[in-house]
Amino acid sequence: MSQIILAQNGSIINKGQTVGKDPLAFLSFQVDLVDEYTLRSFFKMFEKYPLLAKLNSFSVSCLEQYRKCPKKNCICTGMDYLEMGKTVEITGFPGEPSLEIYRTFNGVERGKTCDIRSFWLNKLLDMFVQLGKLKHVIFGDKVNTFEFDTVYNLFELIDGILWALSFHNMPSECKITLL
C-alpha cells in the first residue's frame, strides 16, 4: 500500500514531496502522522486542500467552528491525546451472525478511552492525534476483545474524524425538528 505523511502544517507529503492542489489521488493511501500532528493540523489540511472538505457534509459546520476558535492553547487538561480507532464487531453467533466495522475518535486519558463529545473544538484543536489499533470484539457466550496493528487511509481519517466531531455542535444535518 502506498503511504503518505500528514504534516503539522496541513501538508500531505508523498515520497518526500508536498502534494499539490489535487489530493484526491491520495485518498486510498496509508496515512502516517508526524509526531506533532494535532487536530488543528487536520483542519489546516482543509485550508490547504479545500477539495477534501467536499468529501463529507459535516466539514462545513466543523470548519465554521474551527475558524471561530483561538489560534493556540486549545487543549483539554487531563486528556493525554486524541485517538482514531477501528472496531470490528462480530455478533449473533450461534444463530444469525453479523459483522460491523466502524471508526472511532476518542480522547485517551492515562491509557483509558474517554468520550470527547462534551468538548468543543476550543478544547481539542491543539491535542495530539494518534492512530490506534484495530479492536476485534466477538460477542458470544462471553465477550472477547483482541487488538491488532492496522492501517488507516486518508479517506478513513477524514470521514472518521468529521463524523465524530459532527456530534459536538449538532449541525443541521443531525438536528431533529419538532412540529
Secondary structure, DSSP 8 states (H G I E B T S, - for coil): --EEEE-TTS-EEETTEE--S--GGGTTSEEEE-TT-BHHHHHHHHHH-GGGGGG-TTHHHHHHHHHTS-SS----TT--EEEEEEEEEEE--SSS-EEEEEEEEEEEETTEEE--TTS-GGGTTTSBEEEEEEEEEEESSSEEEEEE----BHHHHHHHHHHHHTTTS--TTT-----
